């Protein structure tokens, strides 16, 4: 498993514990293998994945989570595979993503995991 970061813009990131359950066009993929081998597509590829947050949470990420938990909100999302400062780090672009489900240990806290659905996925 690689290291993943949620890109919050303005050179801010939040390290994620994991990214799992990548489903693209009804096919499940290993996230590391998908990022390493994706050749792109001329057609949009719908799907979903789950991001798992760690205990060190960025306030900007928590605000973002609140926004995407509103099912009427769609946002482009970038997940960085590897060191965000490295020019070789691959970036997973999720187009028009929204939170399909969030998993809370305690309803008063930020969710520990969020299932994101998306309209398209590309790797750059």
Rosetta blueprint (number, residue, H / E / L):
1 X L
2 X L
3 X L
4 X E
5 X E
6 X E
7 X E
8 X E
9 X E
10 X L
11 X L
12 X E
13 X E
14 X E
15 X E
16 X E
17 X E
18 X E
19 X E
20 X E
21 X E
22 X E
23 X E
24 X E
25 X L
26 X L
27 X E
28 X E
29 X E
30 X L
31 X H
32 X H
33 X H
34 X H
35 X H
36 X H
37 X H
38 X L
39 X L
40 X L
41 X L
42 X L
43 X L
44 X L
45 X L
46 X L
47 X E
48 X E
49 X E
50 X E
51 X E
52 X E
53 X E
54 X L
55 X L
56 X L
57 X L
58 X L
59 X H
60 X H
61 X H
62 X H
63 X H
64 X H
65 X H
66 X H
67 X H
68 X H
69 X H
70 X L
71 X L
72 X L
73 X L
74 X L
75 X E
76 X E
77 X E
78 X E
79 X E
80 X E
81 X E
82 X L
83 X L
84 X L
85 X L
86 X L
87 X L
88 X L
89 X L
90 X E
91 X E
92 X E
93 X E
94 X E
95 X E
96 X E
97 X E
98 X E
99 X E
100 X E
101 X E
102 X E
103 X E
104 X L
105 X L
106 X L
107 X L
108 X L
109 X L
110 X L
111 X L
112 X L
113 X E
114 X E
115 X E
116 X E
117 X E
118 X E
119 X L
120 X E
121 X E
122 X E
123 X E
124 X L
